[in-house]
Amino acid sequence: MALENLISVTFTEDELNKLTQGIATIREVLAGKTVNLTPEQRAQYGRIANQNKLIVDKAKNYMEQHPSWIPNFLDKEEFDRDYSTRQQIETHVQLLENLSQQLVDTKTLLDYDNYSNALSFYRMMRFLAGENEPGAKSVYQDMKVLFKKSGGITPDTPDTEL
């Protein structure tokens, strides 16, 4: 009985080159304009939730209507630049996150297919080693060490994190 293949996909060299070039173009555009926060900084600054977006939008609207109410210490021009740039990149972030998730999901299915097939091969090596097939025992012994013995994965129970 053949194993179920969850996904079958390949990329041509041309497609991989276009993908690499596209990513290089994105990096080039973003160079010097984006930052990498540490996990601590991400926790410190967080992400703006929908409710907080409404607060920012409402404040901007009122600042436009009543410029004399803006505190002297608030740089309205910088606020407007930040606001505009945030809007510009939000759509791109969503598009890239969607593409990234598609790639991750595709890789997940490819990993699962590979792992299932590797387990089938391992089981065959175990069987052939038991049948004294020449060379099978050394392959079986070499692969056997990759399986944890105490409560971890076994050849019949795939590890959930491939």
C-alpha positions in Angstrom: 0.0 0.0 0.0 1.5 3.3 -1.1 1.8 6.2 1.4 -0.5 9.2 0.9 1.5 12.0 -0.5 0.0 15.3 0.9 1.7 17.6 -1.5 3.7 17.5 -4.7 5.3 20.7 -5.8 8.6 21.7 -7.5 10.2 25.0 -8.5 12.2 25.5 -11.6 15.6 27.2 -11.5 14.0 30.2 -13.1 11.3 30.4 -10.5 13.8 30.1 -7.7 15.9 32.8 -9.3 12.9 35.1 -9.5 12.0 34.4 -5.9 15.5 35.2 -4.8 15.7 38.3 -6.9 12.3 39.5 -5.6 13.4 39.0 -2.0 16.7 40.8 -2.8 14.7 43.7 -4.2 12.5 43.9 -1.1 15.7 43.9 1.1 17.2 46.6 -1.0 14.1 48.9 -0.7 14.0 48.3 3.1 17.7 48.7 3.7 18.2 51.4 6.3 14.5 52.0 6.8 13.5 49.0 9.0 14.7 47.8 12.3 15.1 44.5 14.1 13.8 44.6 17.7 15.0 42.3 20.3 12.4 40.0 22.0 12.5 42.3 25.0 11.9 45.4 22.9 9.0 43.7 21.1 7.5 43.0 24.5 8.2 46.6 25.6 6.6 48.3 22.6 4.0 45.6 21.7 1.7 45.9 18.8 -1.1 48.4 18.3 -4.5 46.6 18.6 -7.5 47.6 16.6 -8.9 49.6 19.5 -5.7 51.6 19.7 -5.7 52.1 15.9 -9.0 53.8 16.4 -7.6 56.0 19.1 -4.7 57.0 16.8 -7.1 57.7 13.9 -9.4 59.7 16.1 -6.5 61.8 17.6 -5.2 62.5 14.1 -8.6 63.6 12.9 -9.0 66.0 15.9 -5.4 67.3 15.4 -6.3 68.1 11.8 -9.5 69.9 12.9 -8.0 71.7 15.9 -4.3 72.3 15.3 -4.1 74.8 18.2 -4.9 72.0 20.7 -1.8 70.0 19.8 0.7 70.1 22.7 3.9 72.1 21.9 6.1 69.2 22.7 4.3 67.0 20.1 6.0 67.1 16.7 2.9 67.0 14.4 5.0 66.7 11.2 6.7 63.6 12.6 3.4 62.2 13.8 2.0 62.7 10.2 5.1 61.0 8.7 4.9 58.1 11.1 1.1 57.8 10.5 1.5 57.8 6.7 4.4 55.4 6.6 2.6 53.0 8.9 -0.3 53.0 6.6 2.0 52.4 3.6 3.7 49.4 5.1 0.7 47.8 6.8 -0.7 46.4 3.6 2.7 45.1 2.6 3.2 43.5 6.0 -0.1 41.6 5.6 0.8 40.5 2.1 4.2 39.3 3.1 2.8 37.5 6.2 0.3 35.7 4.0 3.0 34.6 1.6 5.3 33.6 4.4 2.5 31.5 6.0 1.8 29.8 2.6 5.5 28.9 2.4 5.6 27.6 5.9 2.4 25.6 5.4 3.8 24.1 2.1 7.1 23.3 3.9 5.1 21.6 6.7 3.4 19.3 4.3 6.6 18.5 2.4 8.3 17.8 5.8 5.5 15.5 6.7 5.7 13.6 3.4 9.5 13.2 3.8 9.3 12.1 7.4 6.5 9.6 6.7 8.6 8.1 3.9 11.7 8.1 6.0 9.8 6.2 8.7 8.6 3.6 6.1 12.2 3.2 5.0 13.4 2.8 8.6 10.7 0.1 9.2 11.8 -1.7 6.1 15.4 -1.6 7.3 14.3 -3.0 10.7 12.4 -5.8 8.9 15.3 -6.6 6.5 17.8 -6.5 9.4 15.6 -9.2 11.1 15.7 -11.2 7.9 19.5 -10.9 7.8 19.6 -9.0 4.5 23.2 -8.2 3.8 24.0 -4.6 4.8 20.6 -3.9 6.3 21.6 -4.3 9.9 24.2 -1.6 9.8 21.7 0.8 8.2 19.1 -0.1 10.8 21.5 0.3 13.7 22.7 3.7 12.3 19.1 5.0 12.0 18.0 3.4 15.3 20.1 5.8 17.4 18.0 8.7 16.0 14.9 7.6 17.9 14.6 8.5 21.5 13.9 5.7 23.9 12.2 7.3 26.9 8.8 8.6 26.1 9.9 10.3 22.9 9.3 9.4 19.3 9.3 5.9 18.1 9.3 4.7 14.6 5.6 4.3 14.9 4.9 7.7 16.5 6.2 10.6 14.5 7.6 13.5 16.4 5.1 16.4 16.2 7.9 18.9 15.6 9.5 17.8 12.4 
